[in-house]
Amino acid sequence: MVDRKRLAEVARYARELHARGWVANHDGNVSVRDDDGRFVATPTAYSKRLVEIDDLLVVDRGGKVLRGRHRLFGEWPLHRAVYDAR
């Protein structure tokens, strides 16, 4: 599973996006591909200002939530397409 250091890093970047005014409250989503082929993502309809480790999702390529209590954002297929293209 994804380590806590990686989760903490993603949560910190989400909060930083909000702090710099680059996203408004619930706008925007953050995702990162982990070394094991899973993805860490911020949940839908959740303020980036408030994101902590326990709020993050771990999902598979298909968008199935493997860890987390929130829902994945609807733009996941776009994020996945970018990862596939890279």
HELIX and SHEET records of a PDB file:
HELIX    1   1 ARG A    4  ALA A   19  1                                  16    
HELIX    2   2 LYS A   48  LEU A   50  5                                   3    
HELIX    3   3 ILE A   53  ASP A   55  5                                   3    
HELIX    4   4 TRP A   76  ALA A   85  1                                  10    
SHEET    1   A 4 SER A  31  ARG A  33  0                                        
SHEET    2   A 4 PHE A  39  ALA A  41 -1                                        
SHEET    3   A 4 LEU A  57  VAL A  59 -1                                        
SHEET    4   A 4 VAL A  65  ARG A  67 -1                                        
END                                                                             
